[in-house]
Amino acid sequence: MKTLNTVKLNNSVCICSIDCSEKLQRRFLDLGIIPGTTITPIFSSIFNDPVAYQVRDSVIAIRSEDAKKIYIKKEKA
């Protein structure tokens, strides 16, 4: 299964699951990063870490290390 860190800029995907510590998962949930949510990488820093993601009406920066823990599927056209 693919992870969020593999998505190219401006490609929307759907979050399937999150596999991380309870503390980090709680933080993701507080930010609206939950299974079934559409997420889009919109900006990458100079070294590609962190990446800014559009989640609902917010823009959130996520480190590559944490994005590897978010499993995704391609958004249906």
N, C-alpha and C positions, 0 to 999 in steps of 0.2 A: 504494500500500500504506500502511496506517495505521502510526503510530508510537506508542510507549508513552506519550508525553506527552498523547495525545488520549483516553486511557481514563478514564472516570468512576470515582469512588471505589466500591469494593466490587464492581467488575465484573472477573471473572477473564478473562485472555487467555493465549494461547500465544505464546511468542517464536518468530518465524520465522528472523530473521537479525539480525546486528549489523554496522553499517557505520561503523567508526570507526578511529582510529589503533591501531596494534599494542599500544601501551602501555595504552590504555584498554580495549581488547578483552581483554587479559590480566587486567586488574583485574576486569572483568565475569565472566570465566571463573572466577577465584578465588572470587568471591562466589556462584557457582552460577547466574549469568545466562547460560544457554546455549540454543541453539535446541532447541525441544521442551519447554522448561520452562514451567510455569504460573506466572503472576505476577499479583498483585492489588494495586492501589493501596488503602491502608487509611487513610491520614491525609495531610492537606495542611496545610502551614504557612500562616500568615496571608496571605502573598502568593502562595500556590500554588507556591513554589519554595524548598526542595526538597519532594518528595513521598515519603512512606514507603511501601514496597512489601513485601508478604509474598512471599517466595521460599522455597519448601520450609518449613523450620522457623525461618527467620530473617526479621527485619525490617530492610530496607536503605533508606537515604535516597538518592535519585538526583536530581540537578539536572535541571531541564527541558531545559537545553542538551544534556545527555548522554542523556536519555530520547528525544530526537528522533532518535537514532542507532540505536534498537532498534526493529526492525520486528516487528509482531505480527499475529495473526489471532484472531478471536473464538473463544472456547472453546465446544466443542459441548456442548449441554445434555444 
